[in-house]
Amino acid sequence: MSPETPTAPAASVRQLTVGFDLDMTLIDSRPGIRAAYQALSAETGTFIDADEAVTRLGPPLDEELAYWFPQTEIPAMADRYREIYPTYAIEATPAMPGAREAIEAVQALGGRAIVVTAKHEPNARLHLAHLGIEPDAVIGWLWAEAKAGALREYGAQVYVGDHVGDVRGARTAGALSVAVPTGPCPEPELREAGADVVLPDLTALPQWLAQYVAAQAV
């Protein structure tokens, strides 16, 4: 199944569609992002605490770069980071436990699994291809509430993520928010943000999804 973005279905079609965040939901991007920040720091001579940076994964890149660079330098630094990212981050980044199985569980039920992420879309595609994870669509450059546009376009009934920003995106789209506390946000914070369901990690998703689909059919 190709990860290329297909045409979104008409709003009247109620095919099961489940959206997934990428960083710290499907992939443990901390090792790769840490390595990319360390390389950017060495190249620019600007101190970046890469260990601290990877505790804040989720928001757009520009927000993290603002901790380390003057505002006027951020666009250029963001471009350079994205350029060097494939060299340092792709091979270093593993899948989260249950990630591949979660995508396949949606597809086995006749549904579509889409990835909606704040990450630079070409780099998101590189991660998924490297790990052999094959969603039906990949949509990048969207954070928090902005994810709602893609979720609505594809008719997603469920959005799975690890960050309170993902919860906000799901709720803005009118989708069920399924959260996993595998990123920077612990379970109480996700529930307080309005998550409808909190699973321990993606290994629990196939069973939950089967129950969800069965309940919708009643």
RANOR-V173175 format. One record per residue. SS is DSSP state (hx for helix, st for strand, lp for the rest). PHI is phi in radians with two decimals (999 if undefined). D_FIRST is the distance of its C-alpha to the first C-alpha in whole Angstrom. Layout:
ss;phi;d_first
SS;PHI;D_FIRST
SS;PHI;D_FIRST
//
This chain:
ss;phi;d_first
lp;999;0
lp;-1.36;4
lp;-1.40;7
lp;-1.10;9
lp;-1.27;11
lp;-1.50;11
lp;-1.17;15
lp;-1.16;16
lp;-1.28;17
lp;-1.10;21
lp;-1.05;23
lp;-1.33;24
lp;-1.43;21
lp;-1.85;20
lp;-1.11;17
lp;-1.02;17
st;-2.34;15
st;-2.12;16
st;-1.66;16
st;-2.31;17
lp;-1.25;19
lp;-1.85;18
st;-1.09;22
lp;1.19;23
lp;-1.92;21
lp;-1.62;18
st;-2.26;19
st;-1.59;23
lp;-1.45;24
hx;-1.05;27
hx;-1.07;28
hx;-1.20;26
hx;-1.16;27
hx;-1.00;31
hx;-1.13;31
hx;-1.18;30
hx;-1.16;33
hx;-1.11;35
hx;-1.18;34
hx;-1.12;35
hx;-1.08;38
hx;-1.13;39
hx;-1.24;38
hx;-1.64;40
lp;1.32;43
lp;-1.75;42
lp;-1.17;42
lp;-2.28;39
lp;-1.42;39
hx;-1.12;35
hx;-1.15;36
hx;-1.24;37
hx;-1.04;34
hx;-1.34;31
hx;-1.47;33
hx;-2.05;32
lp;-1.16;29
lp;2.44;27
lp;-1.14;29
lp;-1.04;28
hx;-0.94;29
hx;-1.00;32
hx;-1.16;34
hx;-1.29;34
hx;-1.08;35
lp;-1.14;38
lp;-1.26;40
lp;-2.13;40
lp;-2.23;41
lp;-1.05;43
hx;-0.94;41
hx;-1.18;42
hx;-1.63;40
hx;-1.07;37
hx;-0.99;35
hx;-1.18;35
hx;-1.18;35
hx;-1.13;31
hx;-1.09;30
hx;-1.18;31
hx;-1.00;30
hx;-1.15;26
hx;-1.18;27
hx;-1.50;28
hx;-0.93;25
hx;-1.04;23
hx;-1.14;26
hx;-1.82;27
hx;-1.86;24
lp;-1.21;21
lp;-1.19;22
lp;-1.38;24
lp;-1.82;22
st;-1.57;21
st;-1.29;18
lp;-1.29;20
lp;-0.95;21
lp;1.47;19
hx;-1.12;16
hx;-1.09;13
hx;-1.14;15
hx;-1.16;15
hx;-1.09;12
hx;-1.16;11
hx;-1.13;14
hx;-1.09;13
hx;-1.18;10
hx;-1.15;12
lp;-1.56;15
lp;1.44;13
lp;-1.72;13
st;-2.01;11
st;-1.87;11
st;-2.10;12
st;-1.87;14
st;-2.15;17
lp;-2.42;20
lp;-1.40;23
lp;-1.21;22
lp;-0.87;21
hx;-1.02;18
hx;-1.03;18
hx;-1.23;19
hx;-1.06;16
hx;-1.13;13
hx;-1.08;15
hx;-1.03;16
hx;-1.14;12
hx;-1.13;11
hx;-1.08;15
hx;-1.59;14
lp;1.23;11
lp;-1.69;10
lp;-2.13;6
lp;-1.28;7
lp;-1.50;7
st;-2.77;10
st;-2.28;12
st;-2.18;16
lp;-1.92;19
lp;1.16;23
lp;-2.16;23
lp;-2.27;26
hx;0.93;27
hx;-1.02;28
hx;-1.15;27
hx;-1.16;23
hx;-1.05;24
hx;-1.05;24
hx;-1.18;20
hx;-1.10;20
hx;-1.18;22
hx;-1.01;20
lp;-1.62;17
lp;1.18;19
lp;-1.20;19
lp;-1.53;21
st;-2.38;21
st;-2.28;21
st;-1.92;21
st;-2.72;23
lp;-1.91;25
lp;-2.11;28
hx;-1.04;30
hx;-1.10;29
hx;-1.20;25
hx;-1.08;28
hx;-1.10;29
hx;-1.09;26
hx;-1.09;25
hx;-1.16;29
hx;-1.12;29
hx;-1.42;26
lp;1.33;27
lp;-1.70;25
st;-1.22;25
st;-1.61;26
st;-1.92;24
st;-2.00;26
st;-2.23;26
lp;-1.45;29
lp;-1.76;27
lp;-2.00;28
lp;-1.38;31
lp;-1.85;32
lp;-1.27;33
hx;-0.94;33
hx;-1.03;36
hx;-1.18;35
hx;-1.16;32
hx;-1.17;34
hx;-1.10;37
hx;-1.28;34
lp;1.96;33
lp;-1.02;30
lp;-1.37;30
st;-2.42;28
st;-2.14;29
st;-1.79;27
lp;-1.11;28
lp;-2.97;25
hx;-1.24;21
hx;-1.11;22
hx;-1.55;24
hx;-1.22;21
hx;-0.97;19
hx;-1.15;23
hx;-1.08;24
hx;-1.13;21
hx;-1.06;21
hx;-1.18;25
hx;-1.08;24
hx;-1.13;22
hx;-1.09;25
hx;-1.16;28
hx;-1.21;26
hx;-1.42;26
lp;-1.29;30
//
